[in-house]
Amino acid sequence: MHQVTDRKTTPDYIREYLAHLGMEDRYRIQTIPCEICGFEECTIIREIIDLGKDGFGRLPVAACNRCGYLFQNPRFERRFYDDYYSRHYRDVVCGNSRPSQEFIDDQIRRGRILRKSLTDYLPKTGRLLDVGCSSGGMMVPFLEAGWQVFGTDPDVGYVQHGKEQLGLPLEAVSAEDMTLEPQTYDLIMIMGSLEHVFDPNRTLQLCRRATKPQGLLLLEGRGNPQGHSRKYFNHNHHRYFSLTSFELIMIKYGWEPVFSTQEPICGPTRPGAIYCLGRAGDMAGMDPLLRAIEQGKRENPEGLLARFDQIDRDFEAAHPDGFQ
């Protein structure tokens, strides 16, 4: 049985976190099993992380003891994430509820580089879905090349900007609530957004159903730390994918990994990012997933802990005055 807390039993560190965000103390939290393989036991990798607004505090990050997947645990109920991403996220991260021109320009530039990087894998034209598209700028180069495009994002302000200023077909909706026609899309991309959704399994179920036979899924993740782990682990990212965990979750939903890479296939503005491209095959499930884990496609908590400890030691040696 997973531990669930109500408002009366909310730990002090959760109350402090909500107060730091300027959100009311009215959300339940609970411990959860691994979102990829379902294993119950995990190892805490970091306790103190970046809470935004120049603050640090407790919000534990754990690694699954079976597959090594990194995720926040315990986790809030869904209402928290709906409220946070629809009303607070952009103000916390960017300080505004509308994108800057620099942000839009970077999105379009990234989309142009990405389309070129995927030339050998894509049809000349097709249908593209961008899940967590923000204002949708990455789809502009595809649209200009004759693709039909559609994007979803829970951020109403950014979606509205993309519709009004870029003329894109976007919908302000959470990934778990998307309504998608079956077998529609040649390419679905989730560029750094699978780390933010409440339920990655529901999201990928919907995407798998909407993918054409042999259609492609592209995932982008935060990837490799560019500094101290206390900054790398932050409250906006509810999970931290590696190339291994990207491949595992693709296998779980019936995409066969085509390539996994740390090369900057979208350009240089996301240093450390990782990517995995998969092609839809037979529907999979837990059996092939667990078989892949048993055959060695996994990471172990001890290795992850040692890795982040070494990253921090190297950073602290190079920055004796700290990172703030």
Secondary structure by P-SEA (a helix, b strand, c coil): cccccccccccaaaaaaaaaacccccbbbbbbccccccccccccccccccccccbbbbbbbbbbcccbbbbbcccccaaaaaaaaaccccccccccccccaaaaaaaaaaaaaaaaaaccccccbbbbbbccccccccaaaaaaacccbbbbbccaaaaaaaaaccccccccccccccccccccccbbbbcccccccccaaaaaaaaaaaccccbbbbbbccccccccccccccccccccccaaaaaaaaaaaccccccccccccccccccbbbbbbbbbcccccaaaaaaaaaacccccaaaaaaaaaaaaaaaaaacccccc
